[in-house]
């Protein structure tokens, strides 16, 4: 856990279907006091196998060491583009929570 800064920070990532071939991912870093502290966007292939790599790129692109948890809005997005939360956690060193509705 990253304690150097006051308050926890979570990176939440959700999908918004934007077409027949591509879908947009939006990531928001939010602090414990509910202030937005950063954001990132990515594009995945509908029906593809690139969601995990795109999310890893989003996390790396933020270039932050103060994120305490990554929260995903589902592990299967963009018409069966499957996210591998274990791989994301392993490669980033950050715990991953996947919420299904």
Biopython code that builds the backbone (N, CA, C, O; Angstrom):
import numpy as np
from Bio.PDB.StructureBuilder import StructureBuilder

atoms = [
    (1, "UNK", "N", (0.840, -1.176, 0.000)),
    (1, "UNK", "CA", (0.000, 0.000, 0.000)),
    (1, "UNK", "C", (0.887, 1.241, 0.000)),
    (1, "UNK", "O", (1.937, 1.259, 0.642)),
    (2, "UNK", "N", (0.466, 2.263, -0.713)),
    (2, "UNK", "CA", (1.227, 3.495, -0.831)),
    (2, "UNK", "C", (0.735, 4.494, 0.209)),
    (2, "UNK", "O", (-0.389, 4.984, 0.105)),
    (3, "UNK", "N", (1.542, 4.798, 1.192)),
    (3, "UNK", "CA", (1.117, 5.650, 2.304)),
    (3, "UNK", "C", (1.751, 7.046, 2.285)),
    (3, "UNK", "O", (1.359, 7.860, 3.120)),
    (4, "UNK", "N", (2.693, 7.388, 1.405)),
    (4, "UNK", "CA", (3.362, 8.671, 1.530)),
    (4, "UNK", "C", (2.420, 9.878, 1.477)),
    (4, "UNK", "O", (2.724, 10.911, 2.075)),
    (5, "UNK", "N", (1.306, 9.776, 0.788)),
    (5, "UNK", "CA", (0.368, 10.889, 0.700)),
    (5, "UNK", "C", (-0.822, 10.626, 1.600)),
    (5, "UNK", "O", (-1.166, 9.476, 1.875)),
    (6, "UNK", "N", (-1.449, 11.700, 2.059)),
    (6, "UNK", "CA", (-2.667, 11.547, 2.852)),
    (6, "UNK", "C", (-3.790, 11.024, 1.973)),
    (6, "UNK", "O", (-3.941, 11.455, 0.830)),
    (7, "UNK", "N", (-4.566, 10.111, 2.495)),
    (7, "UNK", "CA", (-5.731, 9.613, 1.779)),
    (7, "UNK", "C", (-5.399, 8.561, 0.743)),
    (7, "UNK", "O", (-4.318, 8.562, 0.154)),
    (8, "UNK", "N", (-6.324, 7.686, 0.536)),
    (8, "UNK", "CA", (-6.184, 6.643, -0.476)),
    (8, "UNK", "C", (-6.567, 7.190, -1.836)),
    (8, "UNK", "O", (-7.328, 8.152, -1.944)),
    (9, "UNK", "N", (-6.030, 6.563, -2.876)),
    (9, "UNK", "CA", (-6.394, 6.926, -4.237)),
    (9, "UNK", "C", (-6.756, 5.647, -4.985)),
    (9, "UNK", "O", (-6.050, 4.641, -4.913)),
    (10, "UNK", "N", (-7.871, 5.713, -5.702)),
    (10, "UNK", "CA", (-8.329, 4.575, -6.497)),
    (10, "UNK", "C", (-8.417, 5.002, -7.957)),
    (10, "UNK", "O", (-8.818, 6.122, -8.272)),
    (11, "UNK", "N", (-8.034, 4.088, -8.836)),
    (11, "UNK", "CA", (-8.223, 4.288, -10.271)),
    (11, "UNK", "C", (-9.421, 3.448, -10.677)),
    (11, "UNK", "O", (-9.364, 2.219, -10.636)),
    (12, "UNK", "N", (-10.501, 4.103, -11.067)),
    (12, "UNK", "CA", (-11.696, 3.408, -11.546)),
    (12, "UNK", "C", (-11.733, 3.463, -13.056)),
    (12, "UNK", "O", (-11.550, 4.527, -13.646)),
    (13, "UNK", "N", (-11.971, 2.316, -13.693)),
    (13, "UNK", "CA", (-12.007, 2.242, -15.156)),
    (13, "UNK", "C", (-13.337, 1.650, -15.594)),
    (13, "UNK", "O", (-13.744, 0.586, -15.127)),
    (14, "UNK", "N", (-14.018, 2.364, -16.510)),
    (14, "UNK", "CA", (-15.307, 1.904, -17.034)),
    (14, "UNK", "C", (-15.299, 2.051, -18.553)),
    (14, "UNK", "O", (-14.501, 2.799, -19.117)),
    (15, "UNK", "N", (-16.191, 1.330, -19.190)),
    (15, "UNK", "CA", (-16.292, 1.318, -20.649)),
    (15, "UNK", "C", (-17.520, 2.081, -21.110)),
    (15, "UNK", "O", (-18.547, 2.104, -20.431)),
    (16, "UNK", "N", (-17.402, 2.699, -22.260)),
    (16, "UNK", "CA", (-18.536, 3.317, -22.916)),
    (16, "UNK", "C", (-18.504, 2.873, -24.371)),
    (16, "UNK", "O", (-17.621, 3.281, -25.125)),
    (17, "UNK", "N", (-19.455, 2.044, -24.768)),
    (17, "UNK", "CA", (-19.497, 1.561, -26.145)),
    (17, "UNK", "C", (-19.632, 2.749, -27.082)),
    (17, "UNK", "O", (-20.517, 3.587, -26.910)),
    (18, "UNK", "N", (-18.748, 2.821, -28.075)),
    (18, "UNK", "CA", (-18.755, 3.992, -28.945)),
    (18, "UNK", "C", (-18.864, 3.649, -30.433)),
    (18, "UNK", "O", (-18.736, 4.531, -31.282)),
    (19, "UNK", "N", (-19.092, 2.411, -30.742)),
    (19, "UNK", "CA", (-19.214, 2.042, -32.149)),
    (19, "UNK", "C", (-19.212, 0.537, -32.318)),
    (19, "UNK", "O", (-19.215, -0.214, -31.343)),
    (20, "UNK", "N", (-19.207, 0.113, -33.558)),
    (20, "UNK", "CA", (-19.253, -1.316, -33.853)),
    (20, "UNK", "C", (-17.881, -1.980, -33.801)),
    (20, "UNK", "O", (-17.791, -3.200, -33.662)),
    (21, "UNK", "N", (-16.813, -1.191, -33.909)),
    (21, "UNK", "CA", (-15.485, -1.788, -33.952)),
    (21, "UNK", "C", (-14.595, -1.376, -32.776)),
    (21, "UNK", "O", (-13.681, -2.116, -32.415)),
    (22, "UNK", "N", (-14.844, -0.211, -32.173)),
    (22, "UNK", "CA", (-14.007, 0.284, -31.082)),
    (22, "UNK", "C", (-14.888, 0.713, -29.915)),
    (22, "UNK", "O", (-16.042, 1.094, -30.108)),
    (23, "UNK", "N", (-14.344, 0.649, -28.717)),
    (23, "UNK", "CA", (-15.047, 1.074, -27.508)),
    (23, "UNK", "C", (-14.072, 1.873, -26.645)),
    (23, "UNK", "O", (-12.884, 1.556, -26.587)),
    (24, "UNK", "N", (-14.576, 2.905, -25.977)),
    (24, "UNK", "CA", (-13.723, 3.798, -25.195)),
    (24, "UNK", "C", (-13.705, 3.398, -23.731)),
    (24, "UNK", "O", (-14.746, 3.090, -23.150)),
    (25, "UNK", "N", (-12.512, 3.402, -23.133)),
    (25, "UNK", "CA", (-12.349, 3.206, -21.695)),
    (25, "UNK", "C", (-11.967, 4.545, -21.081)),
    (25, "UNK", "O", (-11.153, 5.286, -21.632)),
    (26, "UNK", "N", (-12.565, 4.845, -19.932)),
    (26, "UNK", "CA", (-12.221, 6.055, -19.193)),
    (26, "UNK", "C", (-11.775, 5.647, -17.801)),
    (26, "UNK", "O", (-12.437, 4.857, -17.127)),
    (27, "UNK", "N", (-10.648, 6.196, -17.382)),
    (27, "UNK", "CA", (-10.126, 5.927, -16.051)),
    (27, "UNK", "C", (-10.029, 7.224, -15.270)),
    (27, "UNK", "O", (-9.559, 8.237, -15.787)),
    (28, "UNK", "N", (-10.476, 7.187, -14.020)),
    (28, "UNK", "CA", (-10.435, 8.366, -13.157)),
    (28, "UNK", "C", (-9.734, 7.987, -11.858)),
    (28, "UNK", "O", (-10.082, 6.992, -11.222)),
    (29, "UNK", "N", (-8.748, 8.783, -11.471)),
    (29, "UNK", "CA", (-8.097, 8.622, -10.173)),
    (29, "UNK", "C", (-8.860, 9.519, -9.200)),
    (29, "UNK", "O", (-8.967, 10.729, -9.397)),
    (30, "UNK", "N", (-9.385, 8.897, -8.149)),
    (30, "UNK", "CA", (-10.146, 9.655, -7.158)),
    (30, "UNK", "C", (-9.533, 9.456, -5.787)),
    (30, "UNK", "O", (-9.159, 8.349, -5.399)),
    (31, "UNK", "N", (-9.444, 10.567, -5.067)),
    (31, "UNK", "CA", (-8.918, 10.517, -3.709)),
    (31, "UNK", "C", (-10.015, 10.149, -2.725)),
    (31, "UNK", "O", (-11.201, 10.174, -3.053)),
    (32, "UNK", "N", (-9.600, 9.809, -1.521)),
    (32, "UNK", "CA", (-10.529, 9.437, -0.454)),
    (32, "UNK", "C", (-11.520, 10.559, -0.144)),
    (32, "UNK", "O", (-12.659, 10.292, 0.240)),
    (33, "UNK", "N", (-11.092, 11.810, -0.307)),
    (33, "UNK", "CA", (-11.979, 12.943, -0.040)),
    (33, "UNK", "C", (-12.852, 13.296, -1.249)),
    (33, "UNK", "O", (-13.436, 14.379, -1.298)),
    (34, "UNK", "N", (-12.944, 12.372, -2.233)),
    (34, "UNK", "CA", (-13.794, 12.454, -3.419)),
    (34, "UNK", "C", (-13.356, 13.511, -4.425)),
    (34, "UNK", "O", (-14.166, 13.970, -5.230)),
    (35, "UNK", "N", (-12.117, 13.893, -4.389)),
    (35, "UNK", "CA", (-11.584, 14.822, -5.391)),
    (35, "UNK", "C", (-10.935, 14.030, -6.523)),
    (35, "UNK", "O", (-10.193, 13.076, -6.289)),
    (36, "UNK", "N", (-11.228, 14.442, -7.743)),
    (36, "UNK", "CA", (-10.612, 13.807, -8.907)),
    (36, "UNK", "C", (-9.166, 14.273, -8.983)),
    (36, "UNK", "O", (-8.879, 15.467, -8.896)),
    (37, "UNK", "N", (-8.263, 13.315, -9.147)),
    (37, "UNK", "CA", (-6.835, 13.592, -9.044)),
    (37, "UNK", "C", (-6.088, 13.168, -10.311)),
    (37, "UNK", "O", (-4.857, 13.185, -10.333)),
    (38, "UNK", "N", (-6.807, 12.793, -11.354)),
    (38, "UNK", "CA", (-6.181, 12.394, -12.603)),
    (38, "UNK", "C", (-7.154, 11.598, -13.460)),
    (38, "UNK", "O", (-8.169, 11.104, -12.968)),
    (39, "UNK", "N", (-6.838, 11.478, -14.743)),
    (39, "UNK", "CA", (-7.698, 10.697, -15.635)),
    (39, "UNK", "C", (-6.892, 10.158, -16.806)),
    (39, "UNK", "O", (-5.806, 10.649, -17.113)),
    (40, "UNK", "N", (-7.448, 9.136, -17.454)),
    (40, "UNK", "CA", (-6.796, 8.492, -18.588)),
    (40, "UNK", "C", (-7.860, 7.884, -19.492)),
    (40, "UNK", "O", (-8.926, 7.488, -19.022)),
    (41, "UNK", "N", (-7.576, 7.810, -20.772)),
    (41, "UNK", "CA", (-8.502, 7.206, -21.726)),
    (41, "UNK", "C", (-7.781, 6.150, -22.556)),
    (41, "UNK", "O", (-6.572, 6.230, -22.777)),
    (42, "UNK", "N", (-8.543, 5.167, -23.009)),
    (42, "UNK", "CA", (-8.018, 4.140, -23.884)),
    (42, "UNK", "C", (-9.112, 3.666, -24.826)),
    (42, "UNK", "O", (-10.293, 3.908, -24.582)),
    (43, "UNK", "N", (-8.729, 3.001, -25.887)),
    (43, "UNK", "CA", (-9.680, 2.472, -26.866)),
    (43, "UNK", "C", (-9.398, 0.999, -27.081)),
    (43, "UNK", "O", (-8.264, 0.609, -27.359)),
    (44, "UNK", "N", (-10.444, 0.173, -26.952)),
    (44, "UNK", "CA", (-10.298, -1.271, -27.138)),
    (44, "UNK", "C", (-11.090, -1.719, -28.361)),
    (44, "UNK", "O", (-11.990, -1.020, -28.826)),
    (45, "UNK", "N", (-10.743, -2.883, -28.866)),
    (45, "UNK", "CA", (-11.423, -3.468, -30.012)),
    (45, "UNK", "C", (-12.655, -4.235, -29.543)),
    (45, "UNK", "O", (-12.565, -5.056, -28.631)),
    (46, "UNK", "N", (-13.803, -3.972, -30.160)),
    (46, "UNK", "CA", (-15.014, -4.725, -29.855)),
    (46, "UNK", "C", (-14.813, -6.161, -30.317)),
    (46, "UNK", "O", (-14.513, -6.408, -31.485)),
    (47, "UNK", "N", (-14.979, -7.109, -29.393)),
    (47, "UNK", "CA", (-14.780, -8.516, -29.703)),
    (47, "UNK", "C", (-13.316, -8.919, -29.795)),
    (47, "UNK", "O", (-13.004, -10.028, -30.228)),
    (48, "UNK", "N", (-12.421, -8.032, -29.392)),
    (48, "UNK", "CA", (-10.990, -8.307, -29.489)),
    (48, "UNK", "C", (-10.440, -8.960, -28.231)),
    (48, "UNK", "O", (-11.186, -9.471, -27.395)),
    (49, "UNK", "N", (-9.124, -8.931, -28.118)),
    (49, "UNK", "CA", (-8.430, -9.508, -26.967)),
    (49, "UNK", "C", (-7.398, -8.528, -26.418)),
    (49, "UNK", "O", (-6.376, -8.946, -25.874)),
    (50, "UNK", "N", (-7.659, -7.221, -26.558)),
    (50, "UNK", "CA", (-6.652, -6.228, -26.210)),
    (50, "UNK", "C", (-6.964, -5.429, -24.949)),
    (50, "UNK", "O", (-6.196, -4.528, -24.610)),
    (51, "UNK", "N", (-8.047, -5.714, -24.245)),
    (51, "UNK", "CA", (-8.462, -4.900, -23.102)),
    (51, "UNK", "C", (-7.430, -4.876, -21.981)),
    (51, "UNK", "O", (-7.163, -3.817, -21.412)),
    (52, "UNK", "N", (-6.851, -6.015, -21.658)),
    (52, "UNK", "CA", (-5.854, -6.066, -20.577)),
    (52, "UNK", "C", (-4.646, -5.203, -20.922)),
    (52, "UNK", "O", (-4.166, -4.445, -20.080)),
    (53, "UNK", "N", (-4.155, -5.311, -22.143)),
    (53, "UNK", "CA", (-2.986, -4.530, -22.556)),
    (53, "UNK", "C", (-3.292, -3.034, -22.570)),
    (53, "UNK", "O", (-2.444, -2.226, -22.191)),
    (54, "UNK", "N", (-4.483, -2.662, -22.999)),
    (54, "UNK", "CA", (-4.864, -1.248, -23.038)),
    (54, "UNK", "C", (-4.946, -0.690, -21.625)),
    (54, "UNK", "O", (-4.482, 0.421, -21.372)),
    (55, "UNK", "N", (-5.531, -1.447, -20.700)),
    (55, "UNK", "CA", (-5.623, -0.995, -19.306)),
    (55, "UNK", "C", (-4.238, -0.862, -18.691)),
    (55, "UNK", "O", (-3.970, 0.106, -17.980)),
    (56, "UNK", "N", (-3.362, -1.813, -18.953)),
    (56, "UNK", "CA", (-1.985, -1.700, -18.469)),
    (56, "UNK", "C", (-1.320, -0.438, -19.025)),
    (56, "UNK", "O", (-0.585, 0.244, -18.310)),
    (57, "UNK", "N", (-1.573, -0.135, -20.273)),
    (57, "UNK", "CA", (-1.040, 1.090, -20.875)),
    (57, "UNK", "C", (-1.607, 2.340, -20.224)),
    (57, "UNK", "O", (-0.893, 3.327, -20.049)),
    (58, "UNK", "N", (-2.886, 2.307, -19.866)),
    (58, "UNK", "CA", (-3.504, 3.447, -19.182)),
    (58, "UNK", "C", (-2.854, 3.673, -17.823)),
    (58, "UNK", "O", (-2.551, 4.807, -17.453)),
    (59, "UNK", "N", (-2.643, 2.586, -17.081)),
    (59, "UNK", "CA", (-2.034, 2.699, -15.752)),
    (59, "UNK", "C", (-0.604, 3.221, -15.879)),
    (59, "UNK", "O", (-0.204, 4.123, -15.143)),
    (60, "UNK", "N", (0.149, 2.667, -16.792)),
    (60, "UNK", "CA", (1.540, 3.117, -16.985)),
    (60, "UNK", "C", (1.595, 4.560, -17.469)),
    (60, "UNK", "O", (2.477, 5.321, -17.072)),
    (61, "UNK", "N", (0.645, 4.935, -18.331)),
    (61, "UNK", "CA", (0.600, 6.298, -18.859)),
    (61, "UNK", "C", (0.338, 7.344, -17.789)),
    (61, "UNK", "O", (0.764, 8.491, -17.924)),
    (62, "UNK", "N", (-0.354, 6.962, -16.734)),
    (62, "UNK", "CA", (-0.582, 7.893, -15.630)),
    (62, "UNK", "C", (0.714, 8.188, -14.879)),
    (62, "UNK", "O", (0.863, 9.253, -14.279)),
    (63, "UNK", "N", (1.653, 7.234, -14.917)),
    (63, "UNK", "CA", (2.961, 7.392, -14.285)),
    (63, "UNK", "C", (2.833, 7.839, -12.820)),
    (63, "UNK", "O", (3.435, 8.829, -12.404)),
    (64, "UNK", "N", (2.047, 7.096, -12.064)),
    (64, "UNK", "CA", (1.800, 7.434, -10.663)),
    (64, "UNK", "C", (2.159, 6.264, -9.775)),
    (64, "UNK", "O", (1.979, 5.102, -10.142)),
    (65, "UNK", "N", (2.672, 6.591, -8.598)),
    (65, "UNK", "CA", (3.020, 5.566, -7.614)),
    (65, "UNK", "C", (2.105, 5.631, -6.404)),
    (65, "UNK", "O", (2.313, 4.907, -5.430)),
    (66, "UNK", "N", (1.092, 6.492, -6.452)),
    (66, "UNK", "CA", (0.226, 6.689, -5.289)),
    (66, "UNK", "C", (-1.156, 6.057, -5.440)),
    (66, "UNK", "O", (-2.030, 6.300, -4.608)),
    (67, "UNK", "N", (-1.373, 5.253, -6.480)),
    (67, "UNK", "CA", (-2.661, 4.576, -6.653)),
    (67, "UNK", "C", (-2.666, 3.334, -5.772)),
    (67, "UNK", "O", (-1.764, 2.500, -5.853)),
    (68, "UNK", "N", (-3.692, 3.220, -4.929)),
    (68, "UNK", "CA", (-3.772, 2.120, -3.966)),
    (68, "UNK", "C", (-4.582, 0.931, -4.471)),
    (68, "UNK", "O", (-4.378, -0.193, -4.011)),
    (69, "UNK", "N", (-5.501, 1.162, -5.411)),
    (69, "UNK", "CA", (-6.349, 0.082, -5.921)),
    (69, "UNK", "C", (-6.859, 0.475, -7.301)),
    (69, "UNK", "O", (-7.074, 1.652, -7.592)),
    (70, "UNK", "N", (-7.049, -0.542, -8.146)),
    (70, "UNK", "CA", (-7.672, -0.358, -9.453)),
    (70, "UNK", "C", (-9.035, -1.027, -9.395)),
    (70, "UNK", "O", (-9.149, -2.197, -9.030)),
    (71, "UNK", "N", (-10.065, -0.276, -9.757)),
    (71, "UNK", "CA", (-11.429, -0.814, -9.758)),
    (71, "UNK", "C", (-11.933, -0.866, -11.190)),
    (71, "UNK", "O", (-11.923, 0.140, -11.899)),
    (72, "UNK", "N", (-12.376, -2.047, -11.612)),
    (72, "UNK", "CA", (-12.872, -2.250, -12.968)),
    (72, "UNK", "C", (-14.380, -2.431, -12.961)),
    (72, "UNK", "O", (-14.936, -3.101, -12.091)),
    (73, "UNK", "N", (-15.018, -1.835, -13.924)),
    (73, "UNK", "CA", (-16.460, -2.005, -14.090)),
    (73, "UNK", "C", (-16.693, -3.202, -15.012)),
    (73, "UNK", "O", (-17.019, -3.049, -16.189)),
    (74, "UNK", "N", (-16.521, -4.371, -14.458)),
    (74, "UNK", "CA", (-16.686, -5.613, -15.217)),
    (74, "UNK", "C", (-15.367, -6.121, -15.757)),
    (74, "UNK", "O", (-14.434, -5.351, -15.987)),
    (75, "UNK", "N", (-15.299, -7.438, -15.958)),
    (75, "UNK", "CA", (-14.096, -8.072, -16.512)),
    (75, "UNK", "C", (-14.299, -8.523, -17.951)),
    (75, "UNK", "O", (-13.354, -8.961, -18.607)),
    (76, "UNK", "N", (-15.523, -8.417, -18.437)),
    (76, "UNK", "CA", (-15.811, -8.755, -19.823)),
    (76, "UNK", "C", (-16.497, -7.538, -20.423)),
    (76, "UNK", "O", (-17.632, -7.214, -20.073)),
    (77, "UNK", "N", (-15.790, -6.863, -21.340)),
    (77, "UNK", "CA", (-16.307, -5.633, -21.927)),
    (77, "UNK", "C", (-16.291, -5.751, -23.443)),
    (77, "UNK", "O", (-15.776, -6.728, -23.987)),
    (78, "UNK", "N", (-16.845, -4.773, -24.115)),
    (78, "UNK", "CA", (-16.744, -4.644, -25.575)),
    (78, "UNK", "C", (-16.993, -5.965, -26.305)),
    (78, "UNK", "O", (-16.173, -6.412, -27.106)),
    (79, "UNK", "N", (-18.121, -6.567, -26.017)),
    (79, "UNK", "CA", (-18.537, -7.804, -26.695)),
    (79, "UNK", "C", (-17.498, -8.912, -26.543)),
    (79, "UNK", "O", (-16.936, -9.389, -27.528)),
    (80, "UNK", "N", (-17.252, -9.311, -25.307)),
    (80, "UNK", "CA", (-16.378, -10.427, -24.938)),
    (80, "UNK", "C", (-14.884, -10.163, -25.096)),
    (80, "UNK", "O", (-14.117, -11.076, -25.400)),
    (81, "UNK", "N", (-14.475, -8.915, -24.891)),
    (81, "UNK", "CA", (-13.062, -8.578, -24.783)),
    (81, "UNK", "C", (-12.733, -8.751, -23.299)),
    (81, "UNK", "O", (-13.037, -7.880, -22.485)),
    (82, "UNK", "N", (-12.119, -9.869, -22.958)),
    (82, "UNK", "CA", (-11.945, -10.277, -21.562)),
    (82, "UNK", "C", (-10.724, -9.597, -20.936)),
    (82, "UNK", "O", (-9.638, -9.580, -21.515)),
    (83, "UNK", "N", (-10.931, -9.031, -19.727)),
    (83, "UNK", "CA", (-9.852, -8.407, -18.964)),
    (83, "UNK", "C", (-9.300, -9.439, -17.982)),
    (83, "UNK", "O", (-10.060, -10.195, -17.378)),
    (84, "UNK", "N", (-7.990, -9.466, -17.828)),
    (84, "UNK", "CA", (-7.323, -10.367, -16.887)),
    (84, "UNK", "C", (-6.871, -9.565, -15.661)),
    (84, "UNK", "O", (-5.766, -9.021, -15.654)),
    (85, "UNK", "N", (-7.727, -9.487, -14.611)),
    (85, "UNK", "CA", (-7.372, -8.682, -13.438)),
    (85, "UNK", "C", (-6.128, -9.187, -12.721)),
    (85, "UNK", "O", (-5.381, -8.384, -12.162)),
    (86, "UNK", "N", (-5.885, -10.484, -12.720)),
    (86, "UNK", "CA", (-4.698, -11.039, -12.054)),
    (86, "UNK", "C", (-3.421, -10.543, -12.743)),
    (86, "UNK", "O", (-2.445, -10.210, -12.070)),
    (87, "UNK", "N", (-3.423, -10.494, -14.055)),
    (87, "UNK", "CA", (-2.250, -10.014, -14.790)),
    (87, "UNK", "C", (-2.022, -8.523, -14.523)),
    (87, "UNK", "O", (-0.882, -8.093, -14.349)),
    (88, "UNK", "N", (-3.097, -7.739, -14.491)),
    (88, "UNK", "CA", (-2.971, -6.305, -14.216)),
    (88, "UNK", "C", (-2.362, -6.100, -12.839)),
    (88, "UNK", "O", (-1.451, -5.289, -12.673)),
    (89, "UNK", "N", (-2.858, -6.827, -11.859)),
    (89, "UNK", "CA", (-2.335, -6.713, -10.493)),
    (89, "UNK", "C", (-0.875, -7.138, -10.429)),
    (89, "UNK", "O", (-0.054, -6.486, -9.784)),
    (90, "UNK", "N", (-0.566, -8.221, -11.096)),
    (90, "UNK", "CA", (0.795, -8.752, -11.074)),
    (90, "UNK", "C", (1.787, -7.786, -11.714)),
    (90, "UNK", "O", (2.880, -7.580, -11.186)),
    (91, "UNK", "N", (1.416, -7.196, -12.844)),
    (91, "UNK", "CA", (2.343, -6.322, -13.568)),
    (91, "UNK", "C", (2.444, -4.920, -12.979)),
    (91, "UNK", "O", (3.460, -4.250, -13.160)),
    (92, "UNK", "N", (1.405, -4.464, -12.274)),
    (92, "UNK", "CA", (1.428, -3.114, -11.706)),
    (92, "UNK", "C", (1.782, -3.111, -10.226)),
    (92, "UNK", "O", (2.242, -2.101, -9.694)),
    (93, "UNK", "N", (1.566, -4.254, -9.555)),
    (93, "UNK", "CA", (1.765, -4.310, -8.111)),
    (93, "UNK", "C", (0.643, -3.649, -7.333)),
    (93, "UNK", "O", (0.797, -3.344, -6.151)),
    (94, "UNK", "N", (-0.492, -3.427, -7.996)),
    (94, "UNK", "CA", (-1.644, -2.766, -7.380)),
    (94, "UNK", "C", (-2.804, -3.765, -7.330)),
    (94, "UNK", "O", (-3.061, -4.444, -8.324)),
    (95, "UNK", "N", (-3.511, -3.872, -6.198)),
    (95, "UNK", "CA", (-4.665, -4.770, -6.141)),
    (95, "UNK", "C", (-5.758, -4.328, -7.122)),
    (95, "UNK", "O", (-5.929, -3.136, -7.377)),
    (96, "UNK", "N", (-6.489, -5.299, -7.665)),
    (96, "UNK", "CA", (-7.565, -5.018, -8.627)),
    (96, "UNK", "C", (-8.880, -5.559, -8.079)),
    (96, "UNK", "O", (-8.959, -6.699, -7.620)),
    (97, "UNK", "N", (-9.903, -4.720, -8.136)),
    (97, "UNK", "CA", (-11.261, -5.117, -7.752)),
    (97, "UNK", "C", (-12.109, -5.043, -9.008)),
    (97, "UNK", "O", (-12.153, -4.008, -9.674)),
    (98, "UNK", "N", (-12.779, -6.131, -9.330)),
    (98, "UNK", "CA", (-13.655, -6.168, -10.508)),
    (98, "UNK", "C", (-15.094, -6.272, -10.028)),
    (98, "UNK", "O", (-15.466, -7.237, -9.359)),
    (99, "UNK", "N", (-15.902, -5.276, -10.371)),
    (99, "UNK", "CA", (-17.295, -5.229, -9.942)),
    (99, "UNK", "C", (-18.194, -5.646, -11.100)),
    (99, "UNK", "O", (-18.119, -5.075, -12.188)),
    (100, "UNK", "N", (-19.040, -6.639, -10.865)),
    (100, "UNK", "CA", (-20.011, -7.062, -11.880)),
    (100, "UNK", "C", (-21.413, -6.683, -11.401)),
    (100, "UNK", "O", (-21.704, -6.712, -10.205)),
    (101, "UNK", "N", (-22.240, -6.341, -12.321)),
    (101, "UNK", "CA", (-23.603, -5.908, -11.978)),
    (101, "UNK", "C", (-24.577, -7.024, -12.186)),
    (101, "UNK", "O", (-25.773, -6.851, -11.951)),
]
sb = StructureBuilder()
sb.init_structure("model")
sb.init_model(0)
sb.init_chain("A")
sb.init_seg("    ")
for serial, (resi, resn, name, xyz) in enumerate(atoms, 1):
    if name == "N":
        sb.init_residue(resn, " ", resi, " ")
    sb.init_atom(name, np.array(xyz, "f"), 0.0, 1.0, " ", f" {name:<3s}", serial, name[0])
structure = sb.get_structure()
